[in-house]
Structures are given as structure tokens and as C-alpha cells.
Amino acid sequence: MKYKENCQQLSGGEKQIVNIVRMLSADTPICIMDEPFSAMDVNTTEILQNTLMEMKDKTIIMVTHKLSQEQLEQFDEVILMKSGKVVQSGAYGDISKTSEFRKLQTIS
């Protein structure tokens, strides 16, 4: 079975899973992900996020709008952006205490 032949039959979340697996299996030290869990159910999202956090041999850059506090705490660095500009960066524990973070948190 070839990927291109059967991809049309997959749901949006299943296509995302296939793309994540393909990306992670590539021999590259950096993975860039843009809203990787947007079409996935909560359980699948949690499993994949936990798997990603266990990968110590790759740098993962993830752009997302929906992560819980528990998930954000797992990242080495969190970069907060507003209107395309970086407004905060650092460990979640540090930036979560700032007024800018609280303002952006209420918007989303």
C-alpha cells in the first residue's frame, strides 16, 4: 500500500499522524510543526505530545494555539508571540507569571 494511494481515505487527524511519523522518522535533528494536533482527538493528541517530549535527539519547534499548562511546562523554552512579534520567551514557569502572558492567555 502506497501513502499517496490511500491518503485520500484518511481523516484529517489520521493524515496528521502519518505526517508526524514521516517527519520524525526522517534523519534530521530539527522538526518544525505547525498546529500538528488541530484535527486530532484529545487522547491521540496527548499520546503524540508525550511521545514528542520523550525525543531527546531532536529539536522540536511547535507552533500551536492550544497547549495546557502541564504541556507547556515540558518545553525547554516557550516563545509567546503577538501580531507576529515575540513578546516573551523563556521557561514556562518564568513567563507564566508576567502580565503580558496573562493578557494573551485571556485572549485565546
C-alpha atoms as one frame of an Amber mdcrd trajectory, in Angstrom:
protein
   0.000   0.000   0.000   1.462   3.336  -1.004   0.979   6.513   1.005  -0.299
   8.580  -1.933  -2.849   5.968  -2.989  -4.640   5.773   0.348  -4.166   9.191
   1.880  -7.465  10.417   0.426  -9.302   7.855   2.538  -7.793   9.074   5.808
  -9.399  11.578   8.154  -7.681  14.901   8.854  -6.312  13.609  12.159  -5.057
  10.402  10.550  -3.267  12.419   7.858  -1.617  14.480  10.585  -0.439  11.324
  12.346   1.063   9.979   9.108   2.847  13.290   8.517   4.206  13.409  12.080
   5.506   9.835  11.837   7.142  10.590   8.470   8.745  13.733   9.864  10.040
  12.029  12.999  11.446   9.087  11.051  13.497  11.424   8.854  17.142  11.676
   9.813  17.061  15.347  10.720  17.914  16.970  14.064  15.216  19.682  13.831
  11.470  19.205  13.329   9.147  22.141  12.697   5.462  21.559  13.354   2.618
  23.978  12.614  -0.587  23.187  14.526   0.229  19.463  14.458  -2.737  18.402
  16.601  -5.505  20.625  15.237  -7.568  17.778  13.729  -6.877  15.139  16.385
  -8.942  13.940  19.289  -7.770  14.634  22.841  -6.436  11.121  23.554  -4.375
  10.907  20.356  -3.041  14.421  20.934  -1.902  13.501  24.445  -0.182  10.301
  23.281   1.677  12.077  20.473   2.667  15.022  22.669   4.101  12.656  25.270
   5.988  10.795  22.544   7.408  14.052  21.175   8.548  15.170  24.624  10.487
  11.926  25.075  12.529  12.535  21.914  15.815  13.848  23.256  17.733  13.581
  19.971  15.603  16.130  18.084  14.857  19.807  18.472  11.132  20.319  18.041
   9.758  23.717  17.143   5.996  23.717  17.525   3.587  26.466  16.560   0.281
  25.988  18.327  -2.588  27.814  19.950  -3.743  25.108  22.302  -1.489  23.619
  24.923  -2.263  23.075  28.578  -0.113  24.338  31.431   1.130  20.790  32.006
   2.248  20.533  28.372   3.872  23.963  28.317   5.895  23.096  31.419   7.585
  20.266  29.496   9.214  22.560  26.917  12.739  23.892  27.433  11.638  27.271
  26.097   8.278  28.858  25.330   8.084  31.799  22.952   4.974  33.953  23.144
   4.069  35.956  20.067   1.517  38.667  19.440   0.856  40.129  15.989   3.938
  38.369  14.599   6.342  39.726  17.216   7.999  37.950  20.140   6.697  39.457
  23.387   8.031  36.898  25.901  10.399  33.966  25.880  11.838  31.674  28.479
  10.836  28.794  30.692   7.091  28.481  31.164   7.436  28.934  34.933   9.049
  32.330  34.383   6.896  33.766  31.617   3.602  32.488  33.032   3.970  34.968
  35.904   4.177  38.022  33.643   1.291  40.377  32.923   1.873  40.006  29.155
   1.363  36.252  29.391  -1.839  36.670  31.398  -3.156  39.180  28.839  -2.508
  36.838  25.932  -3.918  33.894  27.852  -7.264  35.639  28.275  -7.430  36.389
  24.534  -7.073  32.751  23.451
